[in-house]
Amino acid sequence: MNICVVGTGYVGLVTATCFAEMGHLVIGVDVDVAKVDRLSKGESPLYEPGLKELLHRNIKAGRLSFSTDLASAVSRSLFIFIAVGTPMGADGSADLKSVLSVSRSVAAAMDGYRVIVVKSTVPVGTCQLVEKEISGVLERLRMGSPVSFDVVSNPEFLKEGSAVNDFMRPDRVVVGVSNPQVSELMKELYAPFLRNGHPVIMMDVFSSELTKYASNAFLAMKISFMNKVAQICDKVGADVMNVRSGMGSDPRIGLPFLYAGVGYGGSCFPKDVQAFVRTGTSYGVDMGLLEEVEKINNQQKEWALRKILDAYPDPAGLKVAIWGGAFKPETDDVRDAPSIAVISGLLERKIAISLYDPEAMAGLRLIFPAGIQFCENPYDVLNDADVLLLLTEWREFRNPDWEKVKGLMRGRLVLDGRNQYEASDLASHGLSCVGVGRGCITAKP
Ligand SMILES: NC(=O)c1ccc[n+]([C@@H]2O[C@H](COP(=O)([O-])OP(=O)(O)OC[C@H]3O[C@@H](n4cnc5c(N)ncnc54)[C@H](O)[C@@H]3O)[C@@H](O)[C@H]2O)c1
């Protein structure tokens, strides 16, 4: 089938590439000329495991191309996937400017039946708005020869860091659609990805739009819940990792996503929780539960700074070495990463910072052009550091050479913002480790 994917960011690029890998003819369209140029040369503008290889293969095979020319791509495609950003607007709700302007441009280029698939995360009612925008343009431009179309909701559940794998082997595909013929088309399109027996879940459009926000808000709630449990653990001397094992073994609860840490971040949870709160509130539903989730998360982003100031009430001359800046491992994405709040807090107190992240330093350099010493490997950051702070649990930070770490550092304090280390293990190397909710350890610098 011929497919156009509008927006070639984390979602759009992975969507386009994976559909091409399944044999479809795909054109990725973006307004960012530099991005399209790079993509056309087979260069991925973002880091996602496995993506580069698929990109090369499918461009070479002639199944995947990139363009800034939306009209031409629409004229050659049956399916138009909209995967542009829906950032947080000034009042916390999702900003639909790009989705709606793309819808109008698509309509202007339609010369026959098309299926417009909204893959961006959008509030309930957006597909209806998209339909209205398209109808409006079609009425104006093609009064004599009506063009028919369907709008489908198809929220994306891929996770950055394993986006290709998630798209190729989804645990479910959610489709909101009112036309049964389009249901069949969508099933056909996704069938090759669901040989594992996982379902395409067909539903009405409103439910589909809500499913995405409900899912992200629920996951954010799990994290904030564990962070609250961790705060109690710290007070009473319990270990949140033990509590996690005990709780998560109950199949009704489950272990995934039951982690205390430095707070959630990234391009989705923070904005989606806020947008969901705005949606509920606009319908008169009290969204206090999710407001609390966000409040706990904001508190949690202060965990590292609090621990540093507990250990060093006068931070003059202090140096903090940071491992990791991406909002999670296996991505270069730093949008709304907890590291940004942590670094800002340290810089405000004039604390020196050195940082290493395998993929995210370019993104952090744009946010912090000054004030951070970026290093090319995890050990270089440690020279004369008083504190080592783990913010992203990249695999290469899992088993460091603690003797080498101790030898390079001036201080002895390791702040484990992702609960990757055992305090007893580090103690045997003469280091003092403080995790999140792992008991009441008073670290002596
Ligand atoms: N990133 C994720 O992990 C993830 C997961 C699931 C869903 N989502 C949702 O998918 C959507 C896209 O997210 P993303 O992370 O891929 O965003 P992104 O910012 O990485 O990419 C968006 C792309 O759209 C392009 N764009 C903007 N306006 C355009 C226009 N008018 N025409 C053509 N291109 C345009 C931008 O240049 C950019 O390349 C959002 O709604 C997001 O909430 C994201």
The ligand as an ORCA input file, in Angstrom:
! r2SCAN-3c Opt
* xyz 0 1
  N       8.098     10.251     21.436
  C       7.390      9.235     21.903
  O       7.889      8.360     22.602
  C       5.913      9.145     21.589
  C       5.254      7.930     21.845
  C       3.909      7.848     21.538
  C       3.231      8.944     21.022
  N       3.903     10.130     20.831
  C       3.166     11.254     20.260
  O       3.465     11.316     18.857
  C       3.497     12.680     18.413
  C       4.856     12.969     17.793
  O       5.833     12.822     18.810
  P       7.390     12.796     18.473
  O       8.093     12.503     19.739
  O       7.617     11.952     17.294
  O       7.599     14.340     18.082
  P       8.891     14.993     17.425
  O       8.934     16.374     17.957
  O      10.068     14.095     17.597
  O       8.542     15.014     15.864
  C       7.547     15.795     15.304
  C       7.950     16.091     13.862
  O       6.865     16.735     13.217
  C       7.412     17.717     12.354
  N       6.366     18.698     12.058
  C       5.833     19.660     12.860
  N       4.898     20.352     12.185
  C       4.821     19.809     10.965
  C       4.042     20.084      9.810
  N       3.130     21.056      9.823
  N       4.230     19.328      8.717
  C       5.148     18.333      8.703
  N       5.912     18.047      9.747
  C       5.756     18.761     10.864
  C       8.582     18.288     13.136
  O       9.480     18.976     12.302
  C       9.159     17.016     13.741
  O      10.116     16.448     12.883
  C       3.169     13.518     19.649
  O       1.785     13.750     19.670
  C       3.553     12.620     20.796
  O       2.857     12.910     21.974
  C       5.242     10.240     21.085
*
